[in-house]
């Protein structure tokens, strides 16, 4: 559930071996992404792999962009005045 490079690499490996497991590590067991991956893997193995890799890698890039936006917003905003 962390966003480090090593954890993303492990999630990708798990997504290839057992697709719902990689998604589980990223989102947990009660997410729609997990159930979609589970369903696609049960129907046919390859679509489960493709979907799991897409979800994991898309989220990693989006998370990095979101962290950058939050850091930029944090650096350029002024702290609130405690006297008001």
C-alpha positions as CSV (number, residue, x, y, z in Angstrom):
1,X,0.0,0.0,0.0
2,X,3.0,2.3,0.0
3,X,4.1,4.1,-3.1
4,X,7.8,3.3,-3.2
5,X,9.5,2.0,-6.2
6,X,10.4,-1.4,-4.6
7,X,6.8,-2.0,-3.5
8,X,5.5,-1.1,-7.0
9,X,8.0,-3.6,-8.5
10,X,6.8,-6.3,-6.1
11,X,3.2,-5.5,-7.0
12,X,3.9,-5.9,-10.7
13,X,5.6,-9.2,-10.0
14,X,2.6,-10.4,-8.0
15,X,0.2,-9.0,-10.7
16,X,1.9,-11.3,-13.3
17,X,2.0,-14.4,-11.1
18,X,-1.5,-14.0,-9.5
19,X,-3.2,-10.8,-10.7
20,X,-5.6,-10.2,-7.8
21,X,-2.8,-10.3,-5.3
22,X,-1.0,-7.4,-6.8
23,X,-4.2,-5.3,-6.8
24,X,-4.9,-6.5,-3.2
25,X,-1.5,-5.1,-2.1
26,X,-2.3,-1.7,-3.7
27,X,-6.0,-1.3,-2.8
28,X,-7.0,-4.0,-0.2
29,X,-9.7,-6.7,-0.5
30,X,-12.8,-4.5,-0.5
31,X,-12.1,-2.4,-3.5
32,X,-13.8,-2.5,-6.9
33,X,-10.4,-2.8,-8.6
34,X,-9.7,-6.0,-6.6
35,X,-13.1,-7.6,-7.5
36,X,-12.7,-6.7,-11.2
37,X,-9.2,-8.2,-11.3
38,X,-10.6,-11.3,-9.5
39,X,-13.4,-11.7,-12.0
40,X,-11.2,-11.2,-15.0
41,X,-8.7,-13.7,-13.7
42,X,-11.4,-16.3,-13.0
43,X,-12.8,-15.9,-16.5
44,X,-9.5,-15.9,-18.3
45,X,-6.0,-15.4,-16.9
46,X,-4.5,-13.0,-19.4
47,X,-7.2,-10.2,-19.1
48,X,-6.7,-10.3,-15.4
49,X,-2.9,-9.8,-15.8
50,X,-3.5,-6.9,-18.3
51,X,-6.0,-5.2,-16.0
52,X,-4.0,-5.6,-12.9
53,X,-0.8,-4.2,-14.5
54,X,-2.9,-1.3,-15.9
55,X,-4.4,-0.5,-12.5
56,X,-1.1,-0.7,-10.6
57,X,1.0,1.3,-13.1
58,X,-1.7,3.9,-13.7
59,X,-2.1,4.5,-10.0
60,X,1.7,4.8,-9.5
61,X,2.0,7.6,-12.1
62,X,-1.1,9.3,-10.8
63,X,0.1,9.1,-7.2
64,X,3.5,10.7,-8.1
65,X,1.8,13.5,-9.9
66,X,-0.6,14.1,-7.0
67,X,2.3,14.1,-4.5
68,X,4.1,16.7,-6.7
69,X,1.0,18.9,-6.9
70,X,0.5,18.7,-3.1
71,X,4.2,19.6,-2.5
72,X,4.0,22.5,-4.9
73,X,0.8,23.8,-3.3
74,X,2.4,23.4,0.2
75,X,5.5,25.4,-0.8
76,X,3.6,28.3,-2.4
77,X,0.9,28.9,0.2
78,X,1.2,31.0,3.3
79,X,0.5,29.6,6.7
80,X,-2.7,30.9,8.4
81,X,-2.4,33.8,10.8
82,X,-3.0,32.5,14.3
83,X,-4.2,36.0,15.4
84,X,-7.3,36.1,13.3
